């Protein structure tokens, strides 16, 4: 019987201290779980940071990961972010090839996808989009014909929906 791997989004509030991120990521490494996405940033309280982790785990492994995270000294709170009960977005920056002839076509395509052209140069353009993973993937597919020169994504961040 094959166990299905599913991606889970875990939001972890931690004390904003040196070495906390290393201890959190080491926990996943020791168990040979691949972190698919990792984003860290401050919260409204400068003493607290939020780590958003996207991890693919099997069966009951998610419960074990959460229990192990909860044992770390600097962890304040842990919450799994389900798609239906949270807002999940990420940032895309992508550099594509352009010519003078197709710059307007690029701008129209990017606007159609809700993105923006952050920088236009004679032979390339940097496009940005902040949206869901699915919409980012759709824009990447649409940009492929231009020729993708460079691409970076921020990793998913999530916040519980207002109830």
LUMFILO-89292 format. One record per residue (C-alpha): residue in three letters; x, y, z. Coordinates in nm, 4 decimals. Example, Ala and Ser with C-alpha at 12.3 -4.5 7.8 and 13.67 -1.06 7.14 Angstrom:
LUMFILO-89292
{'ALA', {1.2300, -0.4500, 0.7800}} {'SER', {1.3670, -0.1060, 0.7140}} 
***
This chain:
LUMFILO-89292
{'UNK', {0.0000, 0.0000, 0.0000}} {'UNK', {0.1440, 0.3348, -0.1064}} {'UNK', {0.0936, 0.6324, 0.1239}} {'UNK', {-0.0098, 0.9521, -0.0498}} {'UNK', {0.2163, 1.2531, -0.0075}} {'UNK', {0.0304, 1.5753, 0.0517}} {'UNK', {0.1645, 1.9265, 0.0884}} {'UNK', {0.0763, 2.0963, 0.4149}} {'UNK', {0.1236, 2.4581, 0.5148}} {'UNK', {0.2360, 2.5145, 0.8710}} {'UNK', {0.2494, 2.8595, 1.0277}} {'UNK', {0.4868, 2.8788, 1.3240}} {'UNK', {0.5149, 3.1816, 1.5524}} {'UNK', {0.8606, 3.1928, 1.7090}} {'UNK', {1.0680, 3.4226, 1.9243}} {'UNK', {1.2714, 3.6524, 1.7018}} {'UNK', {1.6096, 3.5156, 1.8149}} {'UNK', {1.9281, 3.4051, 1.6470}} {'UNK', {1.9371, 3.0349, 1.5567}} {'UNK', {1.5621, 2.9662, 1.5757}} {'UNK', {1.5224, 2.9159, 1.2011}} {'UNK', {1.8203, 2.6793, 1.1972}} {'UNK', {1.6662, 2.4665, 1.4733}} {'UNK', {1.3285, 2.4554, 1.2989}} {'UNK', {1.4745, 2.3574, 0.9614}} {'UNK', {1.7063, 2.1016, 1.1256}} {'UNK', {1.4008, 1.9285, 1.2703}} {'UNK', {1.2758, 1.8634, 0.9151}} {'UNK', {1.6200, 1.7670, 0.7901}} {'UNK', {1.6747, 1.5071, 1.0650}} {'UNK', {1.3513, 1.3362, 0.9616}} {'UNK', {1.4363, 1.3581, 0.5880}} {'UNK', {1.1295, 1.5706, 0.5112}} {'UNK', {1.1766, 1.8032, 0.2169}} {'UNK', {1.0728, 2.1621, 0.2796}} {'UNK', {0.9018, 2.2708, -0.0432}} {'UNK', {0.8658, 2.6330, 0.0662}} {'UNK', {0.9964, 2.8415, 0.3519}} {'UNK', {0.9219, 3.2023, 0.4294}} {'UNK', {1.0219, 3.3948, 0.7403}} {'UNK', {0.9294, 3.7452, 0.8398}} {'UNK', {0.8430, 3.9761, 1.1257}} {'UNK', {0.4965, 4.0099, 1.2737}} {'UNK', {0.3294, 4.3164, 1.4253}} {'UNK', {0.5380, 4.2401, 1.7371}} {'UNK', {0.9135, 4.2892, 1.6722}} {'UNK', {0.9892, 4.0161, 1.9274}} {'UNK', {0.8002, 3.7543, 1.7218}} {'UNK', {0.8565, 3.6152, 1.3708}} {'UNK', {0.6310, 3.3972, 1.1588}} {'UNK', {0.7783, 3.1006, 0.9744}} {'UNK', {0.5574, 2.9604, 0.6994}} {'UNK', {0.6624, 2.6101, 0.5960}} {'UNK', {0.5265, 2.4090, 0.3052}} {'UNK', {0.6158, 2.0447, 0.3549}} {'UNK', {0.5150, 1.7230, 0.1816}} {'UNK', {0.4619, 1.4458, 0.4344}} {'UNK', {0.2920, 1.1069, 0.4492}} {'UNK', {0.0248, 0.9719, 0.6827}} {'UNK', {0.0667, 1.0698, 1.0479}} {'UNK', {0.4022, 1.2363, 0.9901}} {'UNK', {0.2419, 1.5812, 0.9990}} {'UNK', {0.1216, 1.5253, 1.3565}} {'UNK', {0.4709, 1.4115, 1.4548}} {'UNK', {0.6295, 1.7183, 1.2952}} {'UNK', {0.3891, 1.9502, 1.4777}} {'UNK', {0.4547, 1.7734, 1.8096}} {'UNK', {0.8303, 1.8022, 1.7588}} {'UNK', {0.8026, 2.1697, 1.6616}} {'UNK', {0.5980, 2.2333, 1.9746}} {'UNK', {0.8860, 2.0986, 2.1872}} {'UNK', {1.1319, 2.3579, 2.0568}} {'UNK', {1.1965, 2.6221, 2.3213}} {'UNK', {1.1485, 2.9301, 2.1021}} {'UNK', {0.8216, 2.8162, 1.9393}} {'UNK', {0.5189, 3.0128, 2.0579}} {'UNK', {0.2344, 2.8741, 1.8436}} {'UNK', {0.1793, 2.6358, 1.5519}} {'UNK', {-0.1134, 2.6272, 1.3144}} {'UNK', {-0.1798, 2.4255, 1.0005}} {'UNK', {-0.3172, 2.6519, 0.7301}} {'UNK', {-0.5926, 2.4857, 0.5290}} {'UNK', {-0.6800, 2.6368, 0.1926}} {'UNK', {-1.0451, 2.6889, 0.2882}} {'UNK', {-0.9683, 2.8740, 0.6105}} {'UNK', {-0.6673, 3.0852, 0.5135}} {'UNK', {-0.5441, 3.3332, 0.2572}} {'UNK', {-0.2327, 3.1978, 0.0825}} {'UNK', {-0.0180, 3.4031, -0.1531}} {'UNK', {0.3340, 3.4219, -0.2869}} {'UNK', {0.5450, 3.6643, -0.4859}} {'UNK', {0.6908, 3.5987, -0.8305}} {'UNK', {0.9660, 3.7929, -1.0025}} {'UNK', {1.0518, 3.6761, -1.3527}} {'UNK', {1.2826, 3.8210, -1.6160}} {'UNK', {1.1746, 3.7550, -1.9743}} {'UNK', {1.3224, 3.8377, -2.3146}} {'UNK', {1.1551, 4.1226, -2.5002}} {'UNK', {1.2017, 4.3126, -2.8196}} {'UNK', {1.0757, 4.6572, -2.9129}} {'UNK', {0.8045, 4.4825, -3.1156}} {'UNK', {0.6599, 4.2682, -2.8332}} {'UNK', {0.6866, 4.4989, -2.5305}} {'UNK', {0.3229, 4.6097, -2.5595}} {'UNK', {0.2087, 4.2486, -2.5995}} {'UNK', {0.3981, 4.1591, -2.2810}} {'UNK', {0.2448, 4.4490, -2.0886}} {'UNK', {-0.1066, 4.3472, -2.1960}} {'UNK', {-0.0466, 3.9827, -2.1039}} {'UNK', {0.0920, 4.0746, -1.7616}} {'UNK', {-0.1990, 4.3110, -1.6913}} {'UNK', {-0.4457, 4.0384, -1.7947}} {'UNK', {-0.2943, 3.8152, -1.5243}} {'UNK', {-0.3011, 4.0909, -1.2600}} {'UNK', {0.0743, 4.1431, -1.2549}} {'UNK', {0.2902, 4.4395, -1.3353}} {'UNK', {0.6031, 4.5106, -1.5310}} {'UNK', {0.8477, 4.6183, -1.2611}} {'UNK', {1.1253, 4.7097, -1.5055}} {'UNK', {1.1465, 4.7335, -1.8826}} {'UNK', {1.4831, 4.7315, -2.0592}} {'UNK', {1.5527, 4.7082, -2.4331}} {'UNK', {1.6081, 4.3297, -2.4315}} {'UNK', {1.4408, 4.2088, -2.1122}} {'UNK', {1.1661, 4.2918, -1.8650}} {'UNK', {1.1103, 4.2012, -1.5015}} {'UNK', {0.7525, 4.1033, -1.4244}} {'UNK', {0.6047, 4.0736, -1.0752}} {'UNK', {0.2904, 3.9119, -0.9444}} {'UNK', {0.1648, 3.8595, -0.5911}} {'UNK', {-0.1136, 3.6023, -0.5949}} {'UNK', {-0.2067, 3.2395, -0.5376}} {'UNK', {0.0264, 2.9617, -0.6486}} {'UNK', {-0.2154, 2.8599, -0.9243}} {'UNK', {-0.2305, 3.2108, -1.0719}} {'UNK', {0.1476, 3.2408, -1.0533}} {'UNK', {0.1855, 2.9120, -1.2418}} {'UNK', {-0.0622, 3.0367, -1.5038}} {'UNK', {0.1421, 3.3540, -1.5590}} {'UNK', {0.4655, 3.1558, -1.5842}} {'UNK', {0.3080, 2.9354, -1.8523}} {'UNK', {0.1856, 3.2416, -2.0397}} {'UNK', {0.5337, 3.3991, -2.0256}} {'UNK', {0.7155, 3.0914, -2.1576}} {'UNK', {0.6869, 3.1992, -2.5254}} {'UNK', {0.8783, 3.5195, -2.4453}} {'UNK', {1.1695, 3.3191, -2.3075}} {'UNK', {1.2188, 3.3086, -1.9317}} {'UNK', {1.5715, 3.4222, -1.8446}} {'UNK', {1.5468, 3.4183, -1.4667}} {'UNK', {1.2776, 3.3356, -1.2143}} {'UNK', {1.2366, 3.3543, -0.8395}} {'UNK', {0.9400, 3.2929, -0.6107}} {'UNK', {0.9133, 3.4002, -0.2486}} {'UNK', {0.7536, 3.0917, -0.1073}} {'UNK', {0.4015, 3.0769, 0.0225}} {'UNK', {0.2819, 3.2934, 0.3103}} {'UNK', {-0.0536, 3.2353, 0.4750}} {'UNK', {-0.2842, 3.3956, 0.7273}} {'UNK', {-0.6012, 3.2603, 0.8836}} {'UNK', {-0.9167, 3.4122, 0.7362}} {'UNK', {-1.1243, 3.6511, 0.9460}} {'UNK', {-1.4082, 3.4645, 1.1087}} 
***
